[in-house]
Amino acid sequence: RTGAFPPNVTCERGTLPVETAGMATAKAAVLFLLAGLAERQLFGIRQIANHLQRAGYGTILADLLPPAETAQDVINEELRFDVQLLTSRAELILAQIEASPATAHLPLALFCPGTGAAAGVSLAVRHPDSIGAIVGLAGRPDLAGSAVARLQQPTLFIVGGDDAVAHGFTKLMLEISPRDVSTRLEVVSGVGLSFEEGPAAARAAQLAIGWLEDCLGGGERKEQAA
């Protein structure tokens, strides 16, 4: 189980930057699905990832858009809403996780800000045996459509109390999620669309860690049947 996770994953339009941390001693891995506005560079996201690492989780921060597309999306804000595209990119990252000696043995959860939440839902539905839990942050799971009704993973949605759009859409999605799957909505008061560095990001990290502790087993990922 030696060997580093690659810093880039090739896609059809370039390479997807990937950054891993804390994997050597991790009890589980958390894949951050990041789309648009170079979310990996946001201090709030990095603060959440640092909290997860201190709690014993390895983190994989993966951009679902190559740098050229990220620059394009800053202008037209279209690619971040292309859920089919984002999901296909997330599948490339997942395939690398399952092939890499550094990560293949670890239970895996998703952390999905913004429209990455829709990609996370779609990815989890397509690969139910690979993903153990999901955390959405200020997300738009509604963009995944009916896939929400087929979720098998326990899912926590964290939204800001001042983010009426994400709050409303997430409540709607909870109505169609399977009744036998654990789902929860946590509303953080005084926060809008962005969970910025400081108390807001710290609270999101606290909620995420609590959810993952409850939902992920401490053992290694089960071997898939041949």
VEXDREN-2710 file (C-alpha; in Angstrom, 1 decimal):
% VEXDREN-2710
k/r/px/py/pz
1/ARG/0.0/0.0/0.0
2/THR/2.8/2.4/-0.8
3/GLY/2.8/4.9/-3.7
4/ALA/1.5/8.4/-3.8
5/PHE/-1.8/9.4/-5.3
6/PRO/-1.2/11.3/-8.6
7/PRO/-1.5/15.1/-8.5
8/ASN/-3.5/15.1/-11.7
9/VAL/-6.1/12.9/-13.3
10/THR/-6.5/13.0/-17.1
11/CYS/-9.8/13.9/-18.6
12/GLU/-11.0/14.5/-22.2
13/ARG/-10.1/18.2/-22.0
14/GLY/-7.0/18.3/-20.0
15/THR/-6.1/17.3/-16.4
16/LEU/-8.0/17.6/-13.2
17/PRO/-5.8/18.9/-10.3
18/VAL/-6.0/16.7/-7.3
19/GLU/-4.5/17.3/-3.8
20/THR/-4.3/14.6/-1.1
21/ALA/-3.3/15.0/2.5
22/GLY/-3.3/12.8/5.6
23/MET/-3.6/9.5/3.8
24/ALA/-0.8/7.6/5.4
25/THR/-2.6/7.3/8.8
26/ALA/-6.2/7.8/7.7
27/LYS/-9.1/5.7/9.0
28/ALA/-11.1/6.8/5.9
29/ALA/-10.8/9.1/2.9
30/VAL/-13.0/12.1/2.1
31/LEU/-13.3/13.1/-1.6
32/PHE/-14.0/16.8/-2.1
33/LEU/-15.8/17.3/-5.4
34/LEU/-15.1/20.9/-6.4
35/ALA/-16.6/22.7/-9.4
36/GLY/-16.2/26.2/-10.4
37/LEU/-14.4/29.3/-9.0
38/ALA/-11.3/27.2/-8.2
39/GLU/-13.0/26.1/-4.9
40/ARG/-9.9/24.2/-3.9
41/GLN/-8.2/27.6/-3.3
42/LEU/-11.0/28.9/-1.0
43/PHE/-9.8/29.2/2.6
44/GLY/-13.1/27.9/4.0
45/ILE/-12.7/24.7/2.1
46/ARG/-9.1/24.3/3.2
47/GLN/-10.1/24.9/6.8
48/ILE/-12.7/22.2/6.6
49/ALA/-10.2/19.8/5.0
50/ASN/-7.7/20.6/7.8
51/HIS/-10.2/19.8/10.5
52/LEU/-11.0/16.5/8.8
53/GLN/-7.4/15.6/8.7
54/ARG/-6.9/16.4/12.4
55/ALA/-9.9/14.1/13.0
56/GLY/-8.1/11.2/11.3
57/TYR/-9.5/11.5/7.8
58/GLY/-7.4/11.6/4.6
59/THR/-8.7/14.3/2.2
60/ILE/-8.7/14.3/-1.6
61/LEU/-9.4/17.8/-3.0
62/ALA/-10.4/17.3/-6.6
63/ASP/-11.2/19.9/-9.2
64/LEU/-13.8/18.7/-11.6
65/LEU/-12.8/21.3/-14.2
66/PRO/-9.3/21.6/-15.7
67/PRO/-7.7/25.1/-15.2
68/ALA/-8.7/26.3/-18.7
69/GLU/-12.4/25.4/-18.1
70/THR/-12.3/26.9/-14.6
71/ALA/-11.1/30.2/-16.2
72/GLN/-13.9/29.9/-18.8
73/ASP/-16.5/29.2/-16.1
74/VAL/-15.6/32.3/-14.1
75/ILE/-16.9/34.2/-17.1
76/ASN/-20.0/32.3/-18.3
77/GLU/-20.9/30.2/-15.2
78/GLU/-22.2/27.3/-17.2
79/LEU/-19.8/24.3/-16.7
80/ARG/-20.4/24.2/-13.0
81/PHE/-24.1/23.5/-13.7
82/ASP/-23.3/20.7/-16.2
83/VAL/-24.0/17.8/-13.9
84/GLN/-23.5/15.1/-16.5
85/LEU/-20.0/16.5/-17.2
86/LEU/-19.2/16.9/-13.5
87/THR/-20.3/13.4/-12.7
88/SER/-18.2/11.9/-15.5
89/ARG/-15.2/13.7/-14.2
90/ALA/-16.0/12.5/-10.6
91/GLU/-16.0/9.0/-12.0
92/LEU/-12.5/9.4/-13.3
93/ILE/-11.4/10.5/-9.8
94/LEU/-13.2/7.6/-8.2
95/ALA/-11.5/5.1/-10.6
96/GLN/-8.1/6.5/-9.6
97/ILE/-9.0/6.3/-5.9
98/GLU/-9.9/2.6/-6.3
99/ALA/-6.8/1.9/-8.3
100/SER/-4.3/3.7/-6.1
101/PRO/-2.5/1.7/-3.3
102/ALA/-2.6/4.8/-1.2
103/THR/-6.4/5.0/-1.1
104/ALA/-8.0/1.8/-2.4
105/HIS/-8.3/0.1/1.0
106/LEU/-10.0/3.1/2.8
107/PRO/-13.7/3.6/3.3
108/LEU/-14.7/6.6/1.2
109/ALA/-17.1/9.5/1.8
110/LEU/-17.9/12.5/-0.4
111/PHE/-17.8/16.2/0.6
112/CYS/-19.6/18.2/-2.0
113/PRO/-19.9/22.0/-2.0
114/GLY/-22.2/23.9/-4.4
115/THR/-23.1/22.1/-7.6
116/GLY/-20.6/19.4/-6.7
117/ALA/-23.5/18.1/-4.5
118/ALA/-25.4/17.1/-7.6
119/ALA/-22.3/15.4/-9.0
120/GLY/-21.9/13.6/-5.7
121/VAL/-25.4/12.3/-5.6
122/SER/-25.2/11.1/-9.2
123/LEU/-21.8/9.5/-8.5
124/ALA/-23.1/7.7/-5.4
125/VAL/-26.1/6.4/-7.2
126/ARG/-23.9/5.0/-10.0
127/HIS/-21.4/3.5/-7.6
128/PRO/-23.3/2.6/-4.4
129/ASP/-20.7/0.0/-3.2
130/SER/-17.8/2.5/-3.4
131/ILE/-19.2/5.4/-1.3
132/GLY/-20.2/5.1/2.3
133/ALA/-21.5/8.6/3.2
134/ILE/-22.1/12.1/1.7
135/VAL/-21.9/15.6/3.1
136/GLY/-23.2/18.4/0.9
137/LEU/-22.3/22.1/1.8
138/ALA/-24.4/24.9/0.5
139/GLY/-25.2/22.4/-2.2
140/ARG/-27.6/22.0/-5.1
141/PRO/-28.6/18.4/-4.9
142/ASP/-31.8/19.2/-6.9
143/LEU/-29.6/19.4/-10.0
144/ALA/-29.2/15.7/-9.8
145/GLY/-32.9/15.3/-10.4
146/SER/-34.5/11.9/-9.7
147/ALA/-31.2/10.4/-8.7
148/VAL/-31.9/11.7/-5.2
149/ALA/-34.7/9.2/-4.9
150/ARG/-32.2/6.3/-5.5
151/LEU/-29.6/7.3/-2.9
152/GLN/-28.4/4.5/-0.7
153/GLN/-25.9/6.4/1.3
154/PRO/-26.5/8.4/4.5
155/THR/-26.4/12.1/3.5
156/LEU/-26.0/15.3/5.5
157/PHE/-26.9/18.6/3.8
158/ILE/-25.4/21.7/5.5
159/VAL/-26.8/25.1/4.4
160/GLY/-26.6/28.6/5.6
161/GLY/-29.6/30.1/7.2
162/ASP/-29.4/33.1/4.9
163/ASP/-29.1/31.0/1.7
164/ALA/-32.8/30.7/0.8
165/VAL/-32.1/29.0/-2.5
166/ALA/-30.0/26.1/-1.2
167/HIS/-32.3/25.7/1.8
168/GLY/-35.4/25.5/-0.2
169/PHE/-34.1/23.1/-2.8
170/THR/-32.5/20.9/-0.2
171/LYS/-35.8/20.6/1.8
172/LEU/-37.5/19.6/-1.5
173/MET/-34.9/16.9/-2.1
174/LEU/-35.3/15.5/1.4
175/GLU/-39.0/14.9/0.5
176/ILE/-38.0/12.5/-2.3
177/SER/-35.1/10.8/-0.6
178/PRO/-35.6/7.1/0.4
179/ARG/-37.3/6.8/3.8
180/ASP/-35.0/3.9/4.8
181/VAL/-31.8/6.0/4.3
182/SER/-30.6/8.4/6.9
183/THR/-30.7/12.0/5.6
184/ARG/-30.5/15.2/7.6
185/LEU/-30.5/19.0/7.0
186/GLU/-28.4/21.2/9.2
187/VAL/-29.0/25.0/9.0
188/VAL/-26.1/27.2/10.2
189/SER/-27.5/30.6/11.2
190/GLY/-25.9/33.8/10.0
191/VAL/-24.3/32.1/7.0
192/GLY/-25.2/32.8/3.3
193/LEU/-24.0/31.1/0.2
194/SER/-20.4/30.8/1.2
195/PHE/-19.0/29.1/4.3
196/GLU/-16.0/31.3/4.6
197/GLU/-12.9/30.8/6.7
198/GLY/-13.6/31.2/10.4
199/PRO/-16.6/30.2/12.6
200/ALA/-18.7/29.2/9.6
201/ALA/-16.2/26.8/8.1
202/ALA/-15.4/25.4/11.6
203/ARG/-19.1/24.7/12.3
204/ALA/-19.4/22.9/8.9
205/ALA/-16.3/20.8/9.7
206/GLN/-17.7/19.9/13.1
207/LEU/-21.0/18.8/11.6
208/ALA/-19.3/16.8/8.8
209/ILE/-17.0/15.0/11.3
210/GLY/-19.9/14.1/13.5
211/TRP/-21.8/12.7/10.5
212/LEU/-18.8/10.7/9.2
213/GLU/-18.1/9.3/12.6
214/ASP/-21.6/8.0/12.8
215/CYS/-21.9/6.7/9.3
216/LEU/-18.5/5.2/8.4
217/GLY/-17.1/2.1/9.8
218/GLY/-13.6/2.1/11.2
219/GLY/-12.5/-0.9/9.2
220/GLU/-11.1/-1.2/5.7
221/ARG/-13.2/-1.2/2.6
222/LYS/-14.7/-4.5/1.9
223/GLU/-13.4/-6.4/-1.0
224/GLN/-15.8/-6.5/-4.0
225/ALA/-17.0/-9.9/-5.0
226/ALA/-15.5/-11.2/-8.2
END
